[in-house]
Amino acid sequence: MVVTKDTKIGEILDADTGTAQFFMELGMHCLGCPAARSETLGEACMVHGQEPDGLVNKINEYFGNK
């Protein structure tokens, strides 16, 4: 899976729940909320005051190392 800032959080978590750790590290603790699952990674980062590029890279590295 290739993740972009337009990828929905639910899609990322469905691909591998191990990615939850990266969201939690940034204070995104509401991953089980239906609204959060339908947000894009970029939208979630904006709400939490985070830069999406670092999270995108970290998750893509994670998927690449599996």
All heavy atoms as a GROMACS GRO file, in nm:
protein
  494
    1MET      N    1   0.084  -0.118   0.000
    1MET     CA    2   0.000   0.000   0.000
    1MET      C    3   0.089   0.124   0.000
    1MET      O    4   0.185   0.131   0.075
    1MET     CB    5  -0.089  -0.001   0.125
    1MET     CG    6  -0.164   0.126   0.147
    1MET     SD    7  -0.278   0.114   0.285
    1MET     CE    8  -0.394   0.236   0.234
    2VAL      N    9   0.053   0.219  -0.084
    2VAL     CA   10   0.122   0.348  -0.086
    2VAL      C   11   0.028   0.451  -0.024
    2VAL      O   12  -0.085   0.466  -0.068
    2VAL     CB   13   0.161   0.389  -0.230
    2VAL    CG1   14   0.222   0.527  -0.230
    2VAL    CG2   15   0.257   0.287  -0.290
    3VAL      N   16   0.076   0.519   0.077
    3VAL     CA   17  -0.003   0.617   0.150
    3VAL      C   18   0.033   0.758   0.104
    3VAL      O   19   0.150   0.789   0.083
    3VAL     CB   20   0.023   0.602   0.302
    3VAL    CG1   21  -0.044   0.711   0.382
    3VAL    CG2   22  -0.023   0.465   0.349
    4THR      N   23  -0.070   0.841   0.089
    4THR     CA   24  -0.052   0.984   0.061
    4THR      C   25  -0.131   1.061   0.166
    4THR      O   26  -0.203   1.001   0.246
    4THR     CB   27  -0.104   1.022  -0.079
    4THR    OG1   28  -0.248   1.015  -0.079
    4THR    CG2   29  -0.046   0.932  -0.187
    5LYS      N   30  -0.121   1.192   0.162
    5LYS     CA   31  -0.198   1.270   0.258
    5LYS      C   32  -0.347   1.264   0.229
    5LYS      O   33  -0.429   1.301   0.312
    5LYS     CB   34  -0.149   1.415   0.263
    5LYS     CG   35  -0.170   1.493   0.136
    5LYS     CD   36  -0.117   1.632   0.150
    5LYS     CE   37  -0.144   1.709   0.020
    5LYS     NZ   38  -0.095   1.846   0.030
    6ASP      N   39  -0.384   1.210   0.112
    6ASP     CA   40  -0.525   1.195   0.076
    6ASP      C   41  -0.582   1.057   0.109
    6ASP      O   42  -0.700   1.031   0.085
    6ASP     CB   43  -0.544   1.223  -0.074
    6ASP     CG   44  -0.509   1.367  -0.109
    6ASP    OD1   45  -0.546   1.458  -0.030
    6ASP    OD2   46  -0.444   1.390  -0.212
    7THR      N   47  -0.499   0.969   0.164
    7THR     CA   48  -0.544   0.836   0.202
    7THR      C   49  -0.626   0.845   0.330
    7THR      O   50  -0.587   0.914   0.425
    7THR     CB   51  -0.425   0.741   0.225
    7THR    OG1   52  -0.341   0.743   0.109
    7THR    CG2   53  -0.472   0.599   0.252
    8LYS      N   54  -0.738   0.777   0.334
    8LYS     CA   55  -0.824   0.778   0.452
    8LYS      C   56  -0.760   0.696   0.564
    8LYS      O   57  -0.700   0.591   0.541
    8LYS     CB   58  -0.962   0.725   0.419
    8LYS     CG   59  -1.035   0.812   0.317
    8LYS     CD   60  -1.182   0.798   0.330
    8LYS     CE   61  -1.254   0.880   0.225
    8LYS     NZ   62  -1.255   1.019   0.250
    9ILE      N   63  -0.774   0.746   0.686
    9ILE     CA   64  -0.715   0.679   0.801
    9ILE      C   65  -0.770   0.537   0.814
    9ILE      O   66  -0.695   0.443   0.844
    9ILE     CB   67  -0.739   0.760   0.930
    9ILE    CG1   68  -0.657   0.888   0.923
    9ILE    CG2   69  -0.703   0.678   1.053
    9ILE    CD1   70  -0.679   0.982   1.039
   10GLY      N   71  -0.898   0.518   0.790
   10GLY     CA   72  -0.958   0.385   0.797
   10GLY      C   73  -0.892   0.287   0.701
   10GLY      O   74  -0.872   0.170   0.735
   11GLU      N   75  -0.856   0.333   0.582
   11GLU     CA   76  -0.790   0.246   0.483
   11GLU      C   77  -0.653   0.204   0.533
   11GLU      O   78  -0.612   0.089   0.515
   11GLU     CB   79  -0.777   0.317   0.349
   11GLU     CG   80  -0.909   0.348   0.282
   11GLU     CD   81  -0.893   0.436   0.159
   11GLU    OE1   82  -0.780   0.481   0.128
   11GLU    OE2   83  -0.995   0.462   0.093
   12ILE      N   84  -0.583   0.297   0.595
   12ILE     CA   85  -0.449   0.268   0.646
   12ILE      C   86  -0.457   0.165   0.759
   12ILE      O   87  -0.384   0.067   0.760
   12ILE     CB   88  -0.379   0.396   0.695
   12ILE    CG1   89  -0.361   0.494   0.578
   12ILE    CG2   90  -0.246   0.364   0.761
   12ILE    CD1   91  -0.320   0.634   0.620
   13LEU      N   92  -0.550   0.188   0.852
   13LEU     CA   93  -0.566   0.096   0.965
   13LEU      C   94  -0.616  -0.040   0.921
   13LEU      O   95  -0.575  -0.142   0.977
   13LEU     CB   96  -0.661   0.157   1.069
   13LEU     CG   97  -0.610   0.282   1.139
   13LEU    CD1   98  -0.720   0.342   1.224
   13LEU    CD2   99  -0.487   0.252   1.222
   14ASP      N  100  -0.703  -0.043   0.820
   14ASP     CA  101  -0.752  -0.171   0.769
   14ASP      C  102  -0.640  -0.251   0.702
   14ASP      O  103  -0.638  -0.374   0.710
   14ASP     CB  104  -0.867  -0.151   0.670
   14ASP     CG  105  -0.996  -0.105   0.737
   14ASP    OD1  106  -1.007  -0.116   0.861
   14ASP    OD2  107  -1.085  -0.058   0.664
   15ALA      N  108  -0.547  -0.181   0.640
   15ALA     CA  109  -0.434  -0.249   0.575
   15ALA      C  110  -0.341  -0.311   0.678
   15ALA      O  111  -0.287  -0.419   0.656
   15ALA     CB  112  -0.357  -0.152   0.486
   16ASP      N  113  -0.324  -0.243   0.793
   16ASP     CA  114  -0.238  -0.296   0.899
   16ASP      C  115  -0.261  -0.215   1.026
   16ASP      O  116  -0.227  -0.096   1.032
   16ASP     CB  117  -0.091  -0.287   0.858
   16ASP     CG  118   0.001  -0.361   0.954
   16ASP    OD1  119  -0.022  -0.355   1.076
   16ASP    OD2  120   0.095  -0.425   0.906
   17THR      N  121  -0.317  -0.278   1.127
   17THR     CA  122  -0.345  -0.208   1.252
   17THR      C  123  -0.218  -0.163   1.324
   17THR      O  124  -0.224  -0.077   1.412
   17THR     CB  125  -0.430  -0.294   1.348
   17THR    OG1  126  -0.362  -0.418   1.372
   17THR    CG2  127  -0.568  -0.320   1.291
   18GLY      N  128  -0.105  -0.218   1.286
   18GLY     CA  129   0.022  -0.176   1.344
   18GLY      C  130   0.055  -0.031   1.316
   18GLY      O  131   0.137   0.029   1.385
   19THR      N  132  -0.009   0.027   1.215
   19THR     CA  133   0.016   0.168   1.183
   19THR      C  134  -0.044   0.262   1.286
   19THR      O  135  -0.007   0.379   1.291
   19THR     CB  136  -0.041   0.203   1.044
   19THR    OG1  137  -0.182   0.176   1.043
   19THR    CG2  138   0.028   0.124   0.934
   20ALA      N  139  -0.133   0.212   1.372
   20ALA     CA  140  -0.196   0.296   1.475
   20ALA      C  141  -0.090   0.362   1.563
   20ALA      O  142  -0.110   0.475   1.609
   20ALA     CB  143  -0.290   0.213   1.559
   21GLN      N  144   0.021   0.296   1.584
   21GLN     CA  145   0.127   0.351   1.670
   21GLN      C  146   0.175   0.487   1.620
   21GLN      O  147   0.206   0.575   1.700
   21GLN     CB  148   0.244   0.254   1.679
   21GLN     CG  149   0.318   0.235   1.548
   21GLN     CD  150   0.430   0.133   1.554
   21GLN    OE1  151   0.492   0.117   1.658
   21GLN    NE2  152   0.454   0.065   1.444
   22PHE      N  153   0.179   0.505   1.490
   22PHE     CA  154   0.230   0.630   1.434
   22PHE      C  155   0.133   0.746   1.458
   22PHE      O  156   0.176   0.859   1.482
   22PHE     CB  157   0.260   0.615   1.286
   22PHE     CG  158   0.356   0.503   1.257
   22PHE    CD1  159   0.320   0.397   1.178
   22PHE    CD2  160   0.483   0.503   1.313
   22PHE    CE1  161   0.408   0.292   1.153
   22PHE    CE2  162   0.572   0.400   1.288
   22PHE     CZ  163   0.534   0.294   1.208
   23PHE      N  164   0.004   0.716   1.453
   23PHE     CA  165  -0.097   0.818   1.483
   23PHE      C  166  -0.096   0.852   1.631
   23PHE      O  167  -0.104   0.969   1.670
   23PHE     CB  168  -0.236   0.770   1.440
   23PHE     CG  169  -0.251   0.752   1.292
   23PHE    CD1  170  -0.240   0.626   1.235
   23PHE    CD2  171  -0.275   0.861   1.209
   23PHE    CE1  172  -0.253   0.609   1.098
   23PHE    CE2  173  -0.288   0.844   1.072
   23PHE     CZ  174  -0.277   0.718   1.016
   24MET      N  175  -0.086   0.750   1.714
   24MET     CA  176  -0.086   0.769   1.859
   24MET      C  177   0.034   0.854   1.904
   24MET      O  178   0.020   0.938   1.993
   24MET     CB  179  -0.086   0.634   1.931
   24MET     CG  180  -0.206   0.547   1.899
   24MET     SD  181  -0.360   0.614   1.955
   24MET     CE  182  -0.360   0.554   2.121
   25GLU      N  183   0.148   0.834   1.842
   25GLU     CA  184   0.268   0.910   1.876
   25GLU      C  185   0.247   1.060   1.856
   25GLU      O  186   0.312   1.142   1.921
   25GLU     CB  187   0.388   0.864   1.791
   25GLU     CG  188   0.440   0.728   1.827
   25GLU     CD  189   0.542   0.675   1.728
   25GLU    OE1  190   0.574   0.744   1.628
   25GLU    OE2  191   0.590   0.562   1.749
   26LEU      N  192   0.157   1.096   1.764
   26LEU     CA  193   0.131   1.237   1.734
   26LEU      C  194   0.010   1.291   1.809
   26LEU      O  195  -0.036   1.402   1.781
   26LEU     CB  196   0.110   1.255   1.582
   26LEU     CG  197   0.231   1.222   1.496
   26LEU    CD1  198   0.196   1.237   1.348
   26LEU    CD2  199   0.348   1.314   1.530
   27GLY      N  200  -0.044   1.213   1.901
   27GLY     CA  201  -0.157   1.259   1.980
   27GLY      C  202  -0.293   1.234   1.916
   27GLY      O  203  -0.393   1.288   1.961
   28MET      N  204  -0.296   1.154   1.811
   28MET     CA  205  -0.421   1.122   1.744
   28MET      C  206  -0.479   0.995   1.808
   28MET      O  207  -0.462   0.885   1.758
   28MET     CB  208  -0.397   1.103   1.594
   28MET     CG  209  -0.344   1.224   1.525
   28MET     SD  210  -0.317   1.193   1.350
   28MET     CE  211  -0.224   1.338   1.304
   29HIS      N  212  -0.546   1.014   1.920
   29HIS     CA  213  -0.592   0.901   2.001
   29HIS      C  214  -0.734   0.856   1.970
   29HIS      O  215  -0.783   0.763   2.032
   29HIS     CB  216  -0.582   0.937   2.150
   29HIS     CG  217  -0.443   0.971   2.192
   29HIS    ND1  218  -0.351   0.874   2.223
   29HIS    CD2  219  -0.380   1.089   2.205
   29HIS    CE1  220  -0.236   0.932   2.255
   29HIS    NE2  221  -0.251   1.063   2.245
   30CYS      N  222  -0.802   0.920   1.877
   30CYS     CA  223  -0.943   0.887   1.850
   30CYS      C  224  -0.958   0.801   1.724
   30CYS      O  225  -1.050   0.820   1.645
   30CYS     CB  226  -1.025   1.014   1.839
   30CYS     SG  227  -0.960   1.132   1.720
   31LEU      N  228  -0.870   0.706   1.706
   31LEU     CA  229  -0.868   0.626   1.584
   31LEU      C  230  -0.991   0.536   1.568
   31LEU      O  231  -1.028   0.501   1.457
   31LEU     CB  232  -0.742   0.539   1.578
   31LEU     CG  233  -0.611   0.617   1.572
   31LEU    CD1  234  -0.494   0.520   1.574
   31LEU    CD2  235  -0.606   0.705   1.450
   32GLY      N  236  -1.054   0.499   1.677
   32GLY     CA  237  -1.172   0.413   1.670
   32GLY      C  238  -1.299   0.488   1.636
   32GLY      O  239  -1.401   0.427   1.605
   33CYS      N  240  -1.296   0.618   1.640
   33CYS     CA  241  -1.413   0.700   1.611
   33CYS      C  242  -1.447   0.689   1.462
   33CYS      O  243  -1.359   0.701   1.377
   33CYS     CB  244  -1.382   0.845   1.648
   33CYS     SG  245  -1.507   0.961   1.595
   34PRO      N  246  -1.575   0.665   1.430
   34PRO     CA  247  -1.612   0.654   1.288
   34PRO      C  248  -1.574   0.778   1.206
   34PRO      O  249  -1.533   0.766   1.091
   34PRO     CB  250  -1.764   0.637   1.292
   34PRO     CG  251  -1.792   0.579   1.426
   34PRO     CD  252  -1.687   0.638   1.518
   35ALA      N  253  -1.585   0.895   1.265
   35ALA     CA  254  -1.548   1.017   1.193
   35ALA      C  255  -1.399   1.020   1.162
   35ALA      O  256  -1.358   1.060   1.053
   35ALA     CB  257  -1.588   1.141   1.272
   36ALA      N  258  -1.317   0.976   1.256
   36ALA     CA  259  -1.172   0.976   1.235
   36ALA      C  260  -1.133   0.879   1.124
   36ALA      O  261  -1.044   0.908   1.045
   36ALA     CB  262  -1.100   0.939   1.364
   37ARG      N  263  -1.200   0.766   1.117
   37ARG     CA  264  -1.167   0.667   1.014
   37ARG      C  265  -1.195   0.718   0.874
   37ARG      O  266  -1.132   0.675   0.778
   37ARG     CB  267  -1.244   0.538   1.038
   37ARG     CG  268  -1.193   0.463   1.162
   37ARG     CD  269  -1.264   0.330   1.179
   37ARG     NE  270  -1.257   0.246   1.061
   37ARG     CZ  271  -1.156   0.165   1.030
   37ARG    NH1  272  -1.051   0.158   1.107
   37ARG    NH2  273  -1.160   0.090   0.921
   38SER      N  274  -1.288   0.813   0.860
   38SER     CA  275  -1.321   0.863   0.727
   38SER      C  276  -1.243   0.988   0.690
   38SER      O  277  -1.252   1.037   0.579
   38SER     CB  278  -1.472   0.891   0.716
   38SER     OG  279  -1.510   0.994   0.806
   39GLU      N  280  -1.162   1.039   0.784
   39GLU     CA  281  -1.076   1.153   0.755
   39GLU      C  282  -0.955   1.108   0.674
   39GLU      O  283  -0.909   0.995   0.688
   39GLU     CB  284  -1.021   1.215   0.884
   39GLU     CG  285  -1.114   1.306   0.955
   39GLU     CD  286  -1.045   1.372   1.074
   39GLU    OE1  287  -0.961   1.309   1.141
   39GLU    OE2  288  -1.078   1.488   1.100
   40THR      N  289  -0.903   1.199   0.594
   40THR     CA  290  -0.777   1.170   0.527
   40THR      C  291  -0.664   1.195   0.625
   40THR      O  292  -0.680   1.265   0.725
   40THR     CB  293  -0.756   1.258   0.403
   40THR    OG1  294  -0.741   1.394   0.444
   40THR    CG2  295  -0.870   1.244   0.304
   41LEU      N  296  -0.550   1.139   0.596
   41LEU     CA  297  -0.432   1.161   0.679
   41LEU      C  298  -0.401   1.310   0.686
   41LEU      O  299  -0.372   1.362   0.792
   41LEU     CB  300  -0.315   1.081   0.622
   41LEU     CG  301  -0.188   1.082   0.704
   41LEU    CD1  302  -0.118   0.948   0.692
   41LEU    CD2  303  -0.097   1.192   0.661
   42GLY      N  304  -0.412   1.380   0.574
   42GLY     CA  305  -0.386   1.524   0.571
   42GLY      C  306  -0.482   1.603   0.657
   42GLY      O  307  -0.442   1.696   0.726
   43GLU      N  308  -0.611   1.566   0.653
   43GLU     CA  309  -0.711   1.635   0.735
   43GLU      C  310  -0.682   1.615   0.884
   43GLU      O  311  -0.690   1.709   0.962
   43GLU     CB  312  -0.851   1.584   0.702
   43GLU     CG  313  -0.901   1.624   0.565
   43GLU     CD  314  -1.026   1.550   0.522
   43GLU    OE1  315  -1.054   1.438   0.573
   43GLU    OE2  316  -1.096   1.603   0.434
   44ALA      N  317  -0.650   1.493   0.921
   44ALA     CA  318  -0.621   1.462   1.061
   44ALA      C  319  -0.498   1.539   1.109
   44ALA      O  320  -0.497   1.592   1.220
   44ALA     CB  321  -0.600   1.312   1.080
   45CYS      N  322  -0.396   1.547   1.026
   45CYS     CA  323  -0.276   1.621   1.062
   45CYS      C  324  -0.307   1.770   1.080
   45CYS      O  325  -0.258   1.833   1.174
   45CYS     CB  326  -0.167   1.603   0.957
   45CYS     SG  327  -0.085   1.442   0.967
   46MET      N  328  -0.389   1.824   0.992
   46MET     CA  329  -0.426   1.965   1.002
   46MET      C  330  -0.497   1.993   1.135
   46MET      O  331  -0.464   2.088   1.205
   46MET     CB  332  -0.515   2.005   0.885
   46MET     CG  333  -0.553   2.152   0.884
   46MET     SD  334  -0.654   2.199   0.743
   46MET     CE  335  -0.802   2.102   0.774
   47VAL      N  336  -0.592   1.908   1.171
   47VAL     CA  337  -0.668   1.925   1.296
   47VAL      C  338  -0.577   1.917   1.418
   47VAL      O  339  -0.596   1.987   1.515
   47VAL     CB  340  -0.781   1.819   1.304
   47VAL    CG1  341  -0.843   1.814   1.442
   47VAL    CG2  342  -0.886   1.845   1.199
   48HIS      N  343  -0.474   1.833   1.409
   48HIS     CA  344  -0.385   1.812   1.523
   48HIS      C  345  -0.257   1.896   1.514
   48HIS      O  346  -0.165   1.876   1.594
   48HIS     CB  347  -0.350   1.663   1.535
   48HIS     CG  348  -0.465   1.580   1.580
   48HIS    ND1  349  -0.496   1.564   1.713
   48HIS    CD2  350  -0.559   1.512   1.510
   48HIS    CE1  351  -0.604   1.488   1.724
   48HIS    NE2  352  -0.644   1.456   1.602
   49GLY      N  353  -0.250   1.986   1.417
   49GLY     CA  354  -0.135   2.074   1.406
   49GLY      C  355  -0.006   2.004   1.370
   49GLY      O  356   0.101   2.044   1.415
   50GLN      N  357  -0.017   1.900   1.289
   50GLN     CA  358   0.101   1.822   1.250
   50GLN      C  359   0.128   1.837   1.101
   50GLN      O  360   0.036   1.860   1.022
   50GLN     CB  361   0.079   1.674   1.282
   50GLN     CG  362   0.056   1.644   1.427
   50GLN     CD  363   0.178   1.668   1.512
   50GLN    OE1  364   0.291   1.650   1.468
   50GLN    NE2  365   0.157   1.710   1.634
   51GLU      N  366   0.250   1.820   1.062
   51GLU     CA  367   0.290   1.820   0.921
   51GLU      C  368   0.267   1.681   0.864
   51GLU      O  369   0.322   1.584   0.918
   51GLU     CB  370   0.437   1.861   0.909
   51GLU     CG  371   0.496   1.850   0.771
   51GLU     CD  372   0.422   1.933   0.669
   51GLU    OE1  373   0.389   2.049   0.697
   51GLU    OE2  374   0.396   1.881   0.560
   52PRO      N  375   0.188   1.666   0.757
   52PRO     CA  376   0.156   1.533   0.708
   52PRO      C  377   0.271   1.458   0.642
   52PRO      O  378   0.274   1.335   0.645
   52PRO     CB  379   0.042   1.557   0.608
   52PRO     CG  380   0.058   1.698   0.565
   52PRO     CD  381   0.117   1.770   0.683
   53ASP      N  382   0.366   1.529   0.584
   53ASP     CA  383   0.472   1.461   0.507
   53ASP      C  384   0.553   1.362   0.591
   53ASP      O  385   0.586   1.253   0.546
   53ASP     CB  386   0.565   1.563   0.442
   53ASP     CG  387   0.495   1.644   0.334
   53ASP    OD1  388   0.395   1.595   0.277
   53ASP    OD2  389   0.539   1.758   0.309
   54GLY      N  390   0.585   1.400   0.714
   54GLY     CA  391   0.662   1.310   0.799
   54GLY      C  392   0.586   1.182   0.831
   54GLY      O  393   0.642   1.073   0.829
   55LEU      N  394   0.455   1.196   0.858
   55LEU     CA  395   0.374   1.080   0.889
   55LEU      C  396   0.356   0.992   0.765
   55LEU      O  397   0.364   0.870   0.773
   55LEU     CB  398   0.238   1.123   0.945
   55LEU     CG  399   0.143   1.013   0.989
   55LEU    CD1  400   0.208   0.920   1.092
   55LEU    CD2  401   0.015   1.074   1.046
   56VAL      N  402   0.335   1.054   0.650
   56VAL     CA  403   0.324   0.979   0.525
   56VAL      C  404   0.450   0.897   0.502
   56VAL      O  405   0.444   0.778   0.472
   56VAL     CB  406   0.298   1.074   0.406
   56VAL    CG1  407   0.320   1.003   0.273
   56VAL    CG2  408   0.158   1.133   0.413
   57ASN      N  409   0.566   0.961   0.518
   57ASN     CA  410   0.693   0.890   0.497
   57ASN      C  411   0.712   0.775   0.595
   57ASN      O  412   0.755   0.666   0.557
   57ASN     CB  413   0.810   0.988   0.508
   57ASN     CG  414   0.815   1.085   0.393
   57ASN    OD1  415   0.761   1.060   0.286
   57ASN    ND2  416   0.878   1.198   0.416
   58LYS      N  417   0.677   0.799   0.722
   58LYS     CA  418   0.695   0.696   0.824
   58LYS      C  419   0.607   0.575   0.795
   58LYS      O  420   0.652   0.461   0.805
   58LYS     CB  421   0.661   0.754   0.961
   58LYS     CG  422   0.697   0.664   1.076
   58LYS     CD  423   0.666   0.730   1.209
   58LYS     CE  424   0.776   0.825   1.248
   58LYS     NZ  425   0.765   0.868   1.389
   59ILE      N  426   0.481   0.599   0.756
   59ILE     CA  427   0.391   0.488   0.728
   59ILE      C  428   0.433   0.415   0.601
   59ILE      O  429   0.430   0.290   0.597
   59ILE     CB  430   0.245   0.537   0.719
   59ILE    CG1  431   0.199   0.586   0.856
   59ILE    CG2  432   0.153   0.427   0.668
   59ILE    CD1  433   0.065   0.657   0.856
   60ASN      N  434   0.476   0.486   0.500
   60ASN     CA  435   0.522   0.421   0.377
   60ASN      C  436   0.648   0.338   0.403
   60ASN      O  437   0.663   0.230   0.347
   60ASN     CB  438   0.544   0.523   0.265
   60ASN     CG  439   0.414   0.560   0.199
   60ASN    OD1  440   0.326   0.477   0.179
   60ASN    ND2  441   0.402   0.687   0.163
   61GLU      N  442   0.737   0.387   0.487
   61GLU     CA  443   0.854   0.307   0.525
   61GLU      C  444   0.812   0.180   0.596
   61GLU      O  445   0.866   0.072   0.570
   61GLU     CB  446   0.947   0.389   0.615
   61GLU     CG  447   1.028   0.492   0.545
   61GLU     CD  448   1.118   0.570   0.641
   61GLU    OE1  449   1.152   0.515   0.749
   61GLU    OE2  450   1.150   0.685   0.608
   62TYR      N  451   0.716   0.193   0.685
   62TYR     CA  452   0.664   0.078   0.758
   62TYR      C  453   0.609  -0.027   0.662
   62TYR      O  454   0.642  -0.145   0.672
   62TYR     CB  455   0.556   0.123   0.856
   62TYR     CG  456   0.484   0.013   0.928
   62TYR    CD1  457   0.541  -0.045   1.042
   62TYR    CD2  458   0.361  -0.034   0.886
   62TYR    CE1  459   0.476  -0.146   1.111
   62TYR    CE2  460   0.295  -0.134   0.954
   62TYR     CZ  461   0.352  -0.191   1.066
   62TYR     OH  462   0.287  -0.291   1.134
   63PHE      N  463   0.528   0.014   0.567
   63PHE     CA  464   0.473  -0.081   0.470
   63PHE      C  465   0.582  -0.138   0.381
   63PHE      O  466   0.576  -0.254   0.344
   63PHE     CB  467   0.364  -0.015   0.384
   63PHE     CG  468   0.231  -0.004   0.452
   63PHE    CD1  469   0.166   0.117   0.464
   63PHE    CD2  470   0.168  -0.117   0.502
   63PHE    CE1  471   0.043   0.127   0.526
   63PHE    CE2  472   0.045  -0.108   0.565
   63PHE     CZ  473  -0.018   0.014   0.576
   64GLY      N  474   0.684  -0.059   0.351
   64GLY     CA  475   0.792  -0.107   0.266
   64GLY      C  476   0.881  -0.208   0.334
   64GLY      O  477   0.946  -0.289   0.268
   65ASN      N  478   0.885  -0.207   0.467
   65ASN     CA  479   0.972  -0.297   0.542
   65ASN      C  480   0.903  -0.426   0.584
   65ASN      O  481   0.959  -0.505   0.655
   65ASN     CB  482   1.025  -0.225   0.667
   65ASN     CG  483   1.124  -0.118   0.631
   65ASN    OD1  484   1.198  -0.130   0.536
   65ASN    ND2  485   1.124  -0.010   0.706
   66LYS      N  486   0.781  -0.445   0.542
   66LYS     CA  487   0.707  -0.566   0.581
   66LYS      C  488   0.737  -0.679   0.487
   66LYS      O  489   0.765  -0.664   0.374
   66LYS     CB  490   0.559  -0.538   0.586
   66LYS     CG  491   0.527  -0.443   0.701
   66LYS     CD  492   0.384  -0.445   0.729
   66LYS     CE  493   0.368  -0.560   0.823
   66LYS     NZ  494   0.248  -0.593   0.872
   0.00000   0.00000   0.00000
